Amino acid sequence: MAKAVHTIPITQIILDEEIYPRSGIYPKRVSMFAENIRDGFKIDPIEVQIHPEYGDKYRIL
């Protein structure tokens, strides 16, 4: 079964460090993604779920 794609305001997305820990932001990698987006490269949608503690927010899976 295909998953539905919805547009969610970024203000409603919370990065849950327990699910998706980040040790840091890598400027070179961010630049690479930015360049790809500028060049029209399509990036797969992210997968989210309703945050169990904040019902009006989503967390990245």
N, C-alpha and C positions, 0 to 999 in steps of 0.2 A: 504494500500500500504506500503510495506517495505521501510525503509529508507536505502540509500546507505551508505556504510562505506568506508571512505577514510583515508589514512595516511597523516597527516599534520605535518610539522616540528614544534616542540614546539616553535621555535623562531617566528613563525607566529601567535601565539595565545596570545591574550591580555586578561587579567582578568579585565573586566569592573565592577568597584565597584558599579555602579548604578544598575546593574542587579544582581550581585552576591557579596554582601558586606561580608566581613570577619572581625570579631572583633579580630582575632588573629590566630596564628598557634598553634595547640595543639600537642606537641611532642609525647605524649602517643598514640594519634590517628594516627599520621604519622607512628610511629613504628608498630602499628597494621597493617596498610595497607601494609607497606614494608614487613612485615613477611608473610602476605597473598600472596603477589606477589611472594616472594621467594619460597613459598610452592606450587606454580602453580595455585593458585586461580585466576580465570578469573574475571576481573572487566568489567562491561558494558562500552562501548565506551561513551565518553562525546559528548554532542550535542553542535555544534557551528553554528554561522552564520557569514557571511561577515560583518566586522565592518563598520558601516555607515560613519565614519569619515576617516577610513584608509582602502581603497579598497583592499589593498594587505595583510590585516591582518584579523584574525577571532576573535570573542569574544565568550566566554563560555556562554551558556544559562542556 
